[in-house]
Amino acid sequence: MESLLAARSVRASFAAAGTRGCSLPPLRVAVRSGVRARPLRCGSMDSLLEELAQDDMVNATELVQWENGKSINDIAASQGIRIRRHRRPTATLEEIEKELGAPRNILEKIIWDKEIEVAKGLAKNPLKEVIQAAQQAPPTRDFFGALAAAHKRNGLPALIAEVKKASPSRGVLREKFDPVEIAQAYEKNGAACLSILTDEKYFQGGFDNLEKVRNAGVKCPLLCKEFIIDRWQIYYARAKGADAVLLIAAVLPDLDIKYFLRICKELGMTALIEVHDEREMERMLKINGVQLIGINNRSLETFVVNTSNTKMLLEKHGDDIREKGILVVGESGLFTPDDVAYVQNAGVSAVLVGESLVKQEDPGRAIAGLFGKELLH
Ligand SMILES: O=P(O)(O)OC[C@@H](O)[C@@H](O)c1c[nH]c2ccccc12
């Protein structure tokens, strides 16, 4: 499992095996000697760290914590993250619960399952192969640019329309579910980008859906809607045709966000950084390279939806966000033209909508109903 924090153990074992001459981090040396950034090389954690340091993306406190072996859950908790990781992908749920107790909420449960799922995925499709597949995939489409252009063109928030069969809070949203048909209908009716749920267990999605939509000739840029905890998933998403990934601030410590942003940049992908509360927004606004922030009106821990969340966070941070040229996406719980107008007035440039479209007989035509008018291409 290779989030940057988890990779500490990889480094430790390199050092133990005598791969490196000393166990001290080479970072400060690298910074002083002014080595220029190079493209990411698979499997070399030290070179990646050097590059992160070059980019001035990693601060000293984070590195000291990382090198000193502070528990990953402690680091996350110190940033206000309530989701714990078990880091025991081969353990049974019973064993995990013995150590950590029951999951505290649904998001934590999803993440615990995801840790096991990713380990299985890695065993089946090794990282090196997936990186190669990602590098050989057809070029990305500009997700961020498509949102900015559609916003300008329509004078309305750009639409990221979601291909979503089910959710843990709402159950099955659509029985007759053909991802390609839905994606094509969205595109035809003016969606700027599409979001494809890939989580199978809780959302009945799949990476197959992503691949099928891409191969069916859909031109809209595609967001892989997944619970990303490991870089393997980003490469895998790219290999299956994704142009963007979701990174959830409630799940990922700052160092992981920075690491994953770096990988996205290398792959030409957009990262949609999702926040839900004040603390997460503050954390993310301090990170260089954040371009696109989604404000989720739904808490992934309690499922409570509150659209005034977008307004509240933008009232407080709108100036900073505009100054930085960040685009904001209003996410979840949007059903009517009034809802869209409400988040638009709050300052969003785009909206992410699933349920209210996918539940209608004709999800394509539902778009004009949601906005109160047809969207221009
Ligand atoms: O179906 P809705 O309420 O329109 O919401 C869409 C989207 O915002 C939601 O699916 C979502 C937002 N963030 C997530 C993270 C994981 C899974 C799902 C999501």
The ligand as an ORCA input file, in Angstrom:
! r2SCAN-3c Opt
* xyz 0 1
  O     -26.373     12.046     -6.152
  P     -26.103     13.451     -5.722
  O     -26.719     13.794     -4.406
  O     -26.415     14.430     -6.803
  O     -24.495     13.545     -5.466
  C     -23.562     13.382     -6.502
  C     -22.147     13.378     -5.918
  O     -21.908     14.633     -5.368
  C     -21.986     12.275     -4.882
  O     -22.199     11.064     -5.520
  C     -20.609     12.262     -4.201
  C     -19.899     13.350     -3.836
  N     -18.729     12.971     -3.272
  C     -18.654     11.637     -3.238
  C     -17.647     10.774     -2.798
  C     -17.828      9.426     -2.954
  C     -18.987      8.905     -3.510
  C     -20.012      9.749     -3.961
  C     -19.845     11.115     -3.842
*
